[in-house]
Amino acid sequence: MGELRKDEFTERADPFALFRDWFAEAKASEPEDPNAMALATAGADGLPDVRIVLLKEVDARGFVFYTNTRSMKGVELAENPQAALVLHWKSRRRQVRARGAVSRVTEAEADAYFATRPRDSRLGAWASQQSQPLASRADLERAVAETAARFPEGDVPRPPHWTGYRIVPATIEFWQDGAFRLHDRVRFTRAGDGWERARLFP
């Protein structure tokens, strides 16, 4: 069997299967956080906001990340439950973009993921008033210490204001760098229970 063409990915039929393959390759080559993704949201004012978050789960339902619902992104998603994401893997010279509606994960899913976090991270989820003004680092450390005293041992439950969000993509685009800016791109658009595929000019 001959070597695969560099642009063969543009002929794949299942975007999530393709994503799993690219993600596995990125995990093997990216020096840090291959699951880091730029997340763009916009609130009621329509002004875009973007930041880096970590992709924690992905399956045929969509892309999941976790956060404080009182954070800026949580507030914006409550006002406008849509988002876009980009993962850029510099070592692979690839990126994946997706955009679509956003919904919260189930309570059971959020509880299960929260339980896997290190204890200090779970304490931090209680202590941090994410996105709110903070007078000093000392105030943050004091809040963490008070939270640790509140949960001195054993389990640290998930705060009610901390959960996961799932981006259910309407479109997913895969991009592979090419010489002289002649990149390879393919966009998948949701069509009923399946996907329509279109190759794009670079």
C-alpha positions in Angstrom: 0.0 0.0 0.0 1.5 3.4 -1.0 2.1 6.3 1.3 -1.0 8.4 2.0 -1.3 11.7 0.3 -0.9 14.7 2.5 -4.4 16.0 1.6 -6.2 12.7 1.9 -7.9 13.9 5.1 -10.1 16.1 2.8 -11.8 13.0 1.6 -12.7 11.6 5.0 -16.5 11.2 5.8 -16.6 11.5 9.6 -15.3 14.7 11.1 -15.1 13.3 14.6 -13.2 10.2 13.5 -10.8 12.6 11.7 -10.5 14.8 14.8 -9.7 11.7 17.0 -6.8 10.8 14.6 -5.4 14.3 14.5 -5.8 14.7 18.3 -3.9 11.5 18.9 -1.1 12.7 16.7 -1.0 16.0 18.4 -0.8 14.4 21.8 2.3 12.6 20.6 4.1 15.7 19.3 2.9 18.8 21.1 5.2 19.7 24.0 2.4 21.1 26.2 -1.4 21.1 26.4 -2.4 19.6 23.0 -6.0 20.1 24.3 -5.6 23.9 24.6 -8.2 25.7 22.5 -9.2 29.2 21.9 -12.8 29.7 22.9 -14.8 32.6 21.5 -18.1 33.8 23.0 -20.3 36.9 22.8 -22.8 38.2 25.2 -26.0 40.2 24.6 -23.9 43.1 23.4 -22.6 41.0 20.5 -18.9 42.0 21.3 -16.7 38.9 20.8 -14.5 37.7 23.7 -11.8 35.0 23.4 -9.6 33.1 25.7 -7.7 29.8 26.0 -9.4 26.9 27.7 -8.7 23.1 27.9 -10.8 20.6 25.9 -11.7 17.9 28.3 -13.9 15.6 26.4 -14.9 15.1 22.7 -17.3 12.6 21.1 -19.9 12.6 18.4 -22.0 15.0 20.6 -19.4 17.7 20.6 -16.5 19.4 22.4 -16.6 19.8 26.2 -14.8 22.2 28.5 -15.5 23.1 32.2 -15.7 26.4 34.0 -17.3 28.6 36.6 -20.7 29.6 35.4 -20.2 33.1 37.0 -17.1 33.7 34.9 -17.3 36.1 32.0 -17.7 33.2 29.5 -20.4 31.7 31.7 -22.3 34.9 31.8 -21.9 35.4 28.0 -23.0 31.8 27.3 -26.1 32.4 29.4 -26.9 35.4 27.3 -25.9 33.9 24.0 -25.5 30.1 24.1 -23.3 29.8 21.0 -19.5 29.6 20.7 -16.6 29.0 18.4 -13.3 27.2 19.0 -9.9 26.7 17.5 -7.2 24.2 18.3 -3.8 25.0 16.7 -1.1 22.3 16.8 2.1 24.1 15.7 4.2 20.9 15.7 1.8 19.4 13.2 1.1 22.6 11.3 -2.6 22.0 11.6 -5.7 23.6 13.1 -9.3 22.6 13.7 -12.1 25.1 13.9 -15.7 24.5 15.1 -18.8 26.6 15.9 -22.2 25.9 17.1 -24.8 26.0 19.8 -23.7 25.4 23.4 -25.5 23.4 26.2 -24.5 22.4 29.7 -23.4 18.9 30.4 -25.5 16.8 32.8 -25.0 17.1 36.5 -23.7 13.5 36.5 -21.1 14.3 33.9 -20.0 17.4 35.7 -19.8 15.5 39.0 -17.8 12.7 37.4 -15.2 15.0 35.9 -14.9 17.2 39.0 -14.1 14.1 41.0 -11.0 13.5 38.8 -9.5 16.9 39.5 -6.6 17.2 42.0 -7.9 18.2 45.5 -6.2 21.7 45.3 -8.0 22.3 42.0 -11.3 21.4 43.5 -10.6 23.8 46.4 -9.7 26.5 44.0 -13.1 26.1 42.2 -14.8 27.0 45.5 -12.3 29.8 46.4 -12.1 31.7 43.1 -14.7 34.3 42.3 -13.7 33.9 38.7 -13.5 37.1 36.6 -14.4 39.3 39.6 -12.0 42.1 40.8 -9.3 40.8 43.2 -7.5 43.2 45.5 -4.3 41.1 46.0 -2.8 37.7 45.7 -3.0 37.5 49.5 -6.8 37.7 49.3 -6.9 34.8 46.9 -4.6 32.7 49.1 -6.7 33.5 52.1 -9.8 32.4 50.3 -8.1 29.1 49.4 -7.0 28.6 53.0 -10.6 29.3 54.2 -12.0 26.8 51.7 -9.4 24.2 52.8 -10.6 24.7 56.4 -14.2 24.2 55.3 -13.3 20.9 53.7 -10.5 19.7 55.9 -10.5 16.1 54.7 -12.3 13.7 52.5 -14.3 14.6 49.4 -14.6 18.2 48.0 -18.0 18.4 46.3 -18.5 20.2 43.1 -19.7 23.8 43.6 -23.2 24.4 42.2 -21.7 27.3 40.0 -19.1 25.1 38.3 -20.0 22.8 35.4 -19.2 21.8 31.8 -20.4 23.2 28.5 -20.7 21.2 25.3 -20.2 22.9 21.9 -22.5 21.1 19.5 -20.8 22.0 16.2 -22.8 23.1 13.2 -19.5 23.2 11.2 -16.1 21.7 11.7 -13.1 22.8 9.6 -9.7 21.0 9.3 -6.7 23.0 8.0 -3.3 21.6 7.0 -0.4 23.9 6.2 0.9 23.8 2.7 3.9 25.3 0.9 3.5 28.8 -0.5 0.3 29.2 1.5 -1.4 26.6 -0.7 -3.0 25.0 2.4 -5.5 22.1 2.4 -8.9 22.8 4.0 -12.1 20.8 4.4 -15.3 22.0 6.0 -18.0 19.7 7.4 -21.5 21.1 7.8 -24.1 19.3 9.8 -27.0 18.0 7.6 -29.6 16.2 9.6 -28.0 13.2 11.2 -25.0 13.4 8.9 -22.5 15.8 7.4 -21.9 17.5 4.1 -18.2 17.9 3.2 -16.7 20.7 1.0 -13.1 21.3 0.2 -12.1 25.0 0.4 -9.7 27.2 -1.3 -6.8 28.2 1.0 
